[in-house]
Amino acid sequence: MKRIDVQELELRHRALDTLIHELDRRGSHMTPVDRERAVELKKERLAMRDQIFALRGH
C-alpha cells in the first residue's frame, strides 16, 4: 500500500486552487459545464484539505 505523503497532497491542493481560481475568474461567462466542474473541484479540494488535517493530527 502506498504511503500518503502530506507534501504531495498539499501540492495537489494548490493545483486545485489554481484551477478553481482560473474557472472562477470567468465569472458570469462560465458555461454550465465550467460551473459544474468548479463545484466538483471545490468538493475535491475540501476532501483533500480534510485528509491533510487528518494526517497532521489536527
C-alpha positions as CSV (number, residue, x, y, z in Angstrom):
1,M,0.0,0.0,0.0
2,K,1.3,3.4,-1.0
3,R,2.0,5.8,1.9
4,I,0.2,9.1,1.6
5,D,2.6,12.0,1.6
6,V,1.3,15.2,3.1
7,Q,3.6,17.4,0.9
8,E,2.2,15.6,-2.2
9,L,-1.4,16.3,-1.0
10,E,-0.5,19.9,-0.4
11,L,0.9,20.3,-3.9
12,R,-2.3,18.7,-5.4
13,H,-4.4,21.0,-3.2
14,R,-2.5,24.1,-4.5
15,A,-3.0,22.9,-8.1
16,L,-6.8,22.5,-7.5
17,D,-6.8,26.1,-6.0
18,T,-5.2,27.3,-9.2
19,L,-7.7,25.5,-11.4
20,I,-10.6,26.8,-9.4
21,H,-9.3,30.3,-9.4
22,E,-9.0,30.2,-13.2
23,L,-12.6,29.0,-13.6
24,D,-13.9,31.5,-11.1
25,R,-12.2,34.4,-12.9
26,R,-14.6,33.8,-15.8
27,G,-17.5,34.9,-13.6
28,S,-20.7,35.3,-15.5
29,H,-19.1,34.0,-18.7
30,M,-18.8,30.5,-17.2
31,T,-20.6,27.8,-19.1
32,P,-22.8,25.4,-17.2
33,V,-20.1,22.7,-17.7
34,D,-17.5,25.1,-16.2
35,R,-19.7,25.7,-13.2
36,E,-20.3,22.0,-12.7
37,R,-16.5,21.4,-13.0
38,A,-15.8,24.2,-10.5
39,V,-18.2,22.7,-8.0
40,E,-16.6,19.2,-8.3
41,L,-13.1,20.7,-8.0
42,K,-14.1,22.5,-4.8
43,K,-15.5,19.3,-3.3
44,E,-12.3,17.5,-4.2
45,R,-10.2,20.3,-2.7
46,L,-12.3,20.2,0.5
47,A,-11.9,16.5,0.8
48,M,-8.2,16.8,0.3
49,R,-8.0,19.5,2.9
50,D,-9.7,17.2,5.4
51,Q,-7.3,14.4,4.5
52,I,-4.3,16.7,5.1
53,F,-5.6,17.8,8.5
54,A,-6.3,14.2,9.5
55,L,-2.7,13.2,8.5
56,R,-1.3,16.0,10.5
57,G,-3.3,15.0,13.6
58,H,-5.4,18.1,13.9
